[in-house]
Amino acid sequence: MNRAPRGAKSNTIYDVLARVPLFKDARWEDIEFEPLDSFTNLNYKVIACDKAYVLRIAGEGTSTYIDRAAEEYNARIATAAGLNAETLFFDINDGTMLSCFVEGSSMDKVRFYDDPTATTRAALVLKRIHSFDQAFRSRFDAFEMIDYYLKLLRKLQVSLPEGCEEIKQEADAVRQALGTVSAPLTPCHNDTWPENFVEVGERIYLIDWEYSGMNDPMWDLGNLSVEARFSAEQDQVMMEAYCGGFVWPGLYDRMVLYKAISDYLWGVWSIVQYANNNPAADFWTYTLNRFEHCKVLMGSAEFSHHLSAVRRGY
């Protein structure tokens, strides 16, 4: 690990650390840090006194669509359940957070394909979250978030990719169909990206609770499926593990619909990152890929079948 260089960037990190009580008497020359991958925030692994931490400096503009007070509350519930890294400092005003570093390996897409048990174990983690006794403070509604992002993009006068209107029309049909379902809302993580699952021996942590909130639990499963690019066989394994065997068709129908909405939501989210000149990735290409996958899924006979089933209340 390289020691941080002196300069404007490192001074900013030191200024942030100086606000954390744990580091109030720290000698900066005894602290090392290195950047960690992140789409929207600035994350750093910090090592001090032979202990490792993660410092999260919230990305510019993220507090306009993320409820930081709710994030802290929800994350602490997850920590108490043994599923999240311990939070040591949280500033709800700007989203700065310091947490313990989880020494493990992320369950990326390759991991889900190489380890036949990974899908089952991830599903069981989600089942535990959805069974929390305490309700989360926020509500995650993918359709409302899409509405917000589209409104923001109109305000910024950003043109949408070709074919976006077709996706929106199909998504509106999904929204209407799901609106007829009395699905119970449970605590959900809502950003079940494979890399957010971290294995430490036989234990799995789920990190990054920014988007956590009450939601239809099938969103977490559908989002994981589409992010990890599960096959139909993996979807079945995931659902059977989650349900403990028999999978009620209505649950499977909703899960598949949410796969498409996941692509649509994060595709629109990506355009917002592009509009804000976020340098973390090629967000325009990312959007095009998400939309293309979404169109393929929405255009499949399987998707039409599941949409019709939800409409009929099956």
C-alpha positions as CSV (number, residue, x, y, z in Angstrom):
1,M,0.0,0.0,0.0
2,N,1.3,3.4,-0.9
3,R,1.3,6.3,1.6
4,A,-1.0,9.1,0.5
5,P,0.8,11.9,-1.3
6,R,0.7,15.3,0.2
7,G,-1.4,17.8,-1.7
8,A,-4.9,19.2,-2.2
9,K,-6.5,15.8,-2.6
10,S,-4.9,14.2,0.4
11,N,-5.5,17.3,2.5
12,T,-9.2,16.9,1.8
13,I,-9.2,13.4,3.1
14,Y,-7.2,14.4,6.2
15,D,-9.8,17.2,6.7
16,V,-12.6,14.7,6.6
17,L,-10.8,12.3,9.0
18,A,-10.2,15.1,11.4
19,R,-13.9,15.4,11.9
20,V,-14.1,11.7,13.0
21,P,-13.7,11.4,16.8
22,L,-11.7,8.2,16.4
23,F,-8.9,10.2,14.7
24,K,-9.0,13.4,16.7
25,D,-5.5,12.6,18.2
26,A,-4.1,10.8,15.2
27,R,-0.7,11.5,13.7
28,W,-1.3,11.8,10.0
29,E,2.1,10.3,9.2
30,D,0.9,7.1,10.9
31,I,-2.2,6.7,8.7
32,E,-2.2,5.0,5.3
33,F,-5.0,4.9,2.8
34,E,-5.8,3.7,-0.7
35,P,-8.8,4.4,-3.0
36,L,-11.5,1.8,-3.4
37,D,-13.7,1.3,-6.4
38,S,-17.0,3.2,-6.3
39,F,-19.4,4.5,-8.9
40,T,-20.6,7.6,-7.1
41,N,-18.7,8.1,-3.9
42,L,-15.1,8.5,-2.9
43,N,-14.2,5.4,-0.8
44,Y,-10.9,4.8,0.9
45,K,-9.4,2.0,2.9
46,V,-7.8,3.6,5.9
47,I,-5.2,1.8,8.1
48,A,-4.3,3.2,11.5
49,C,-2.9,1.5,14.5
50,D,-3.0,-1.8,12.7
51,K,-6.7,-1.6,12.2
52,A,-8.5,-1.1,8.8
53,Y,-11.5,1.1,8.1
54,V,-13.5,2.3,5.2
55,L,-14.0,6.1,4.8
56,R,-16.9,7.1,2.5
57,I,-17.0,10.6,1.2
58,A,-20.4,11.0,-0.4
59,G,-20.5,11.9,-4.1
60,E,-21.5,15.4,-5.1
61,G,-25.3,15.6,-5.4
62,T,-26.1,12.2,-4.0
63,S,-27.9,13.6,-1.0
64,T,-30.5,15.0,-3.3
65,Y,-31.8,11.5,-3.9
66,I,-30.5,9.5,-0.9
67,D,-31.9,9.9,2.6
68,R,-28.8,9.8,4.7
69,A,-30.6,9.7,8.1
70,A,-32.6,6.7,6.9
71,E,-29.4,5.1,5.5
72,E,-27.7,5.3,8.9
73,Y,-30.7,4.0,10.7
74,N,-31.2,1.1,8.3
75,A,-27.5,0.2,8.2
76,R,-27.3,0.0,12.0
77,I,-30.2,-2.5,12.0
78,A,-28.3,-4.6,9.5
79,T,-25.2,-4.4,11.6
80,A,-27.1,-5.5,14.7
81,A,-28.2,-8.5,12.7
82,G,-24.6,-9.4,11.8
83,L,-25.0,-8.6,8.1
84,N,-23.3,-5.3,7.7
85,A,-19.9,-3.8,8.7
86,E,-20.0,-1.8,11.9
87,T,-20.6,1.9,11.4
88,L,-18.2,4.0,13.6
89,F,-19.1,7.5,12.4
90,F,-21.9,8.9,10.2
91,D,-22.6,12.5,9.3
92,I,-26.2,12.7,8.0
93,N,-25.6,16.2,6.7
94,D,-23.1,15.3,4.0
95,G,-23.1,11.4,4.1
96,T,-19.5,11.0,5.4
97,M,-19.2,7.6,7.0
98,L,-16.5,5.6,8.6
99,S,-17.0,1.9,9.1
100,C,-14.9,-1.2,9.9
101,F,-13.2,-2.8,6.9
102,V,-14.5,-6.2,6.1
103,E,-11.6,-8.5,5.2
104,G,-13.1,-10.8,2.7
105,S,-13.8,-11.3,-1.0
106,S,-16.6,-9.8,-3.1
107,M,-19.0,-12.3,-4.7
108,D,-18.7,-11.0,-8.2
109,K,-20.4,-12.5,-11.3
110,V,-17.5,-15.0,-11.7
111,R,-18.0,-16.2,-8.2
112,F,-21.7,-16.9,-8.7
113,Y,-20.8,-19.0,-11.8
114,D,-17.8,-20.8,-10.2
115,D,-19.4,-21.7,-6.9
116,P,-22.7,-23.7,-7.2
117,T,-23.6,-22.7,-3.6
118,A,-23.2,-19.0,-4.0
119,T,-26.6,-18.3,-5.4
120,T,-28.3,-20.2,-2.6
121,R,-26.3,-18.5,0.1
122,A,-27.0,-15.0,-1.3
123,A,-30.7,-15.8,-1.4
124,L,-30.7,-16.8,2.2
125,V,-28.9,-13.6,3.2
126,L,-31.7,-11.6,1.5
127,K,-34.3,-13.8,3.2
128,R,-32.8,-12.8,6.6
129,I,-33.0,-9.1,5.7
130,H,-36.6,-9.4,4.6
131,S,-37.4,-11.0,7.9
132,F,-36.0,-8.2,10.1
133,D,-38.4,-7.3,13.0
134,Q,-37.7,-3.6,12.7
135,A,-39.0,-1.7,9.7
136,F,-36.7,0.5,7.8
137,R,-37.3,4.3,7.9
138,S,-37.4,4.9,4.1
139,R,-39.4,3.6,1.2
140,F,-37.7,2.5,-2.0
141,D,-40.0,2.7,-5.0
142,A,-38.2,2.1,-8.3
143,F,-40.9,3.7,-10.3
144,E,-40.9,6.9,-8.3
145,M,-37.1,7.0,-8.5
146,I,-37.4,6.7,-12.3
147,D,-39.9,9.5,-12.4
148,Y,-37.5,11.7,-10.3
149,Y,-34.5,11.0,-12.5
150,L,-36.4,11.6,-15.7
151,K,-37.7,14.9,-14.3
152,L,-34.1,15.8,-13.4
153,L,-32.9,15.0,-16.8
154,R,-35.6,17.2,-18.4
155,K,-34.5,20.0,-16.2
156,L,-30.9,19.5,-17.3
157,Q,-32.1,19.3,-20.9
158,V,-30.4,16.0,-21.5
159,S,-31.5,14.0,-24.5
160,L,-32.4,10.3,-23.8
161,P,-31.0,7.4,-25.9
162,E,-33.1,6.1,-28.8
163,G,-35.6,3.6,-27.7
164,C,-36.0,5.0,-24.2
165,E,-39.7,5.9,-24.8
166,E,-40.5,2.3,-25.8
167,I,-39.0,1.0,-22.6
168,K,-40.9,3.6,-20.6
169,Q,-44.2,2.5,-22.2
170,E,-43.5,-1.1,-21.3
171,A,-42.3,-0.1,-17.8
172,D,-45.6,1.8,-17.3
173,A,-47.5,-1.4,-18.1
174,V,-45.4,-3.2,-15.5
175,R,-46.0,-0.5,-13.0
176,Q,-49.8,-0.7,-13.6
177,A,-49.7,-4.5,-13.2
178,L,-47.7,-4.5,-10.1
179,G,-50.0,-1.8,-8.6
180,T,-52.8,-4.4,-8.5
181,V,-50.7,-6.7,-6.3
182,S,-50.9,-6.5,-2.5
183,A,-47.3,-7.4,-1.9
184,P,-46.1,-6.9,1.7
185,L,-43.3,-4.4,2.1
186,T,-40.3,-5.6,4.0
187,P,-36.8,-4.2,4.8
188,C,-34.8,-4.4,1.6
189,H,-31.2,-3.6,0.5
190,N,-32.3,-2.6,-3.0
191,D,-28.8,-2.4,-4.4
192,T,-28.0,-6.1,-4.6
193,W,-25.0,-5.7,-6.9
194,P,-22.9,-8.9,-6.6
195,E,-19.8,-7.0,-5.3
196,N,-21.9,-5.8,-2.4
197,F,-21.9,-9.4,-1.1
198,V,-18.7,-10.0,0.8
199,E,-17.6,-13.4,1.9
200,V,-15.6,-13.9,5.1
201,G,-15.1,-17.6,5.5
202,E,-18.6,-19.1,5.8
203,R,-20.1,-15.7,6.5
204,I,-21.6,-13.3,4.1
205,Y,-21.9,-9.5,4.7
206,L,-24.0,-7.2,2.5
207,I,-22.5,-3.7,2.4
208,D,-23.6,-0.3,1.0
209,W,-27.0,0.5,2.4
210,E,-27.5,3.8,0.6
211,Y,-30.7,2.7,-1.2
212,S,-32.1,0.6,1.6
213,G,-35.8,0.9,2.5
214,M,-39.1,-0.8,2.6
215,N,-39.9,-2.5,-0.6
216,D,-41.4,-5.6,-2.3
217,P,-38.8,-8.2,-1.4
218,M,-38.9,-9.6,-5.0
219,W,-37.0,-6.5,-6.1
220,D,-33.9,-7.6,-4.2
221,L,-34.0,-11.0,-5.9
222,G,-34.8,-9.6,-9.4
223,N,-32.1,-7.0,-9.1
224,L,-29.5,-9.6,-8.0
225,S,-30.5,-11.8,-10.9
226,V,-30.1,-9.1,-13.5
227,E,-26.9,-7.6,-12.0
228,A,-25.2,-11.1,-11.8
229,R,-26.7,-12.1,-15.2
230,F,-28.2,-15.3,-13.8
231,S,-29.4,-18.0,-16.1
232,A,-33.0,-19.4,-15.9
233,E,-31.5,-22.3,-13.9
234,Q,-29.8,-19.9,-11.4
235,D,-33.1,-18.0,-11.0
236,Q,-34.8,-21.2,-10.1
237,V,-32.1,-22.1,-7.6
238,M,-32.3,-18.6,-6.0
239,M,-36.1,-18.7,-5.7
240,E,-36.2,-22.2,-4.3
241,A,-33.6,-21.4,-1.7
242,Y,-35.4,-18.2,-0.8
243,C,-38.8,-20.0,-0.5
244,G,-37.4,-23.1,1.2
245,G,-38.6,-25.3,-1.7
246,F,-41.8,-24.7,-3.5
247,V,-41.9,-21.3,-5.3
248,W,-45.3,-19.7,-5.5
249,P,-45.7,-18.7,-9.1
250,G,-46.8,-15.1,-8.2
251,L,-43.5,-14.5,-6.5
252,Y,-41.5,-15.7,-9.5
253,D,-43.7,-13.5,-11.8
254,R,-42.9,-10.4,-9.8
255,M,-39.2,-11.2,-9.6
256,V,-38.9,-11.5,-13.4
257,L,-40.7,-8.2,-13.9
258,Y,-38.4,-6.4,-11.5
259,K,-35.4,-7.7,-13.5
260,A,-36.4,-5.5,-16.4
261,I,-37.3,-2.5,-14.2
262,S,-33.8,-2.9,-12.6
263,D,-32.2,-2.5,-15.9
264,Y,-34.4,0.5,-16.7
265,L,-33.9,2.2,-13.3
266,W,-30.1,1.9,-13.2
267,G,-29.9,2.9,-16.9
268,V,-31.7,6.1,-16.2
269,W,-29.6,6.6,-13.1
270,S,-26.5,6.2,-15.2
271,I,-27.7,9.0,-17.5
272,V,-27.8,11.3,-14.5
273,Q,-24.2,10.4,-13.7
274,Y,-23.3,11.1,-17.3
275,A,-25.1,14.5,-17.1
276,N,-23.2,15.3,-13.9
277,N,-19.9,14.5,-15.5
278,N,-19.1,11.7,-13.1
279,P,-15.7,10.5,-14.2
280,A,-15.9,7.1,-12.5
281,A,-17.1,5.2,-15.6
282,D,-18.3,5.5,-19.2
283,F,-21.9,6.0,-18.0
284,W,-23.3,6.6,-21.5
285,T,-22.1,3.2,-22.7
286,Y,-23.3,1.7,-19.4
287,T,-26.8,3.2,-20.1
288,L,-26.9,1.8,-23.6
289,N,-26.0,-1.6,-22.4
290,R,-28.6,-1.6,-19.7
291,F,-31.3,-0.4,-22.0
292,E,-30.4,-3.0,-24.6
293,H,-30.6,-5.8,-22.1
294,C,-33.9,-4.3,-20.8
295,K,-35.4,-4.3,-24.3
296,V,-34.4,-7.9,-24.9
297,L,-35.9,-9.0,-21.6
298,M,-39.1,-7.0,-22.1
299,G,-39.5,-8.4,-25.7
300,S,-39.2,-12.0,-24.6
301,A,-42.1,-14.4,-24.5
302,E,-41.2,-15.3,-21.0
303,F,-41.6,-11.7,-19.9
304,S,-45.0,-11.4,-21.6
305,H,-46.1,-14.5,-19.8
306,H,-45.1,-13.2,-16.4
307,L,-46.7,-9.8,-17.0
308,S,-50.0,-11.4,-18.1
309,A,-49.9,-13.6,-15.0
310,V,-49.4,-10.6,-12.7
311,R,-52.2,-8.7,-14.4
312,R,-54.5,-11.7,-13.8
313,G,-53.6,-11.8,-10.2
314,Y,-51.9,-15.3,-10.3
